[in-house]
Amino acid sequence: MFHAIRKGDLATVKKLLDKGVSPDTTDLSGYTFLSYALINKKDPIAMFLLERGAPLFSHYLHKAIEYDLPATTACLIKKNS
């Protein structure tokens, strides 16, 4: 899944989540799928992960702004209000 996110492969991300992969899975360093989407500037995948219940952490909003992800920024603001 992390590889699919880095590549921007939304179809594979959807398929894996539909097969039961948890949206709050982390890698060995503690990065979540949403973290990878933000770091790799994959706005559509970040939005999809948020829709599918990815956990929200306060620093995600800062990362979305820093990486110029307007749709994700708006979604995070809405979810935190």
N, C-alpha and C positions, 0 to 999 in steps of 0.2 A: 504494500500500500504506500509506504514512504516513497518508493521508486516511482510509482504512478503519479503521486502528487508532484514530485520534482519535475517529471516530464509534462505535467499539465494534462494528464489523461483522466478527464472527468468520468468518462464511460467506465473505466476500470475501477475508479473509486466508488462509483454508484454500485457496480456489480459486487464488489467486495462487501460493502455495507449491507446490501440486500442479502448476501449470504451469511450475515451475522457477525461480521467483524465490528467490534465496538468502536464508536467514534471517539472514545476517550483513551484509546490505546496509546502507550508511550514506548519510545525506543529505550535503549539502555542508558541514555543520558537524561531521560525524563522528558524529552520533547514529544508533544502530542502531534496528531495529524494536523490539527489547526495551526500549531506552531510552524510545521513544515510548509503549509500553504502560505502563511504570512511571510516567512523568510524567503520563500521562492517566488513571491509576488504572484500567486495564483488566486486572484480574486474570485473567479467563479467556483473554484473548489472550496475556498474558505467559506463562501456564502452557503454552499451546499452542506458543508460540515456543520455549520451553525444551524441550518434547518433540520439536520438529522440529530441534533442534540449534543454536539461537541461541547465539552466543558468550557466555561468562561472564566478567564483569569484577568485581573485588572490590567496587566501589562499588554494584553492582546490589543486593546484599543490604541495604546501608544505605538505598537508595532504597525498596526494597520495605517495609522497616520504617517509614520516614518517611511513606510514602503509605498505610500501613495496608492492605497487601495480604497477608493471612495465608496464603493458599494458595501464592502465589509465594514468600513468605518461607520457608515450610516446604520447598518444592521446592529453593530455592537452598541452604538449609542441608544438605539431603540430598545434593545434587550436589557440594557442597564438602567433604563429610566422607569 
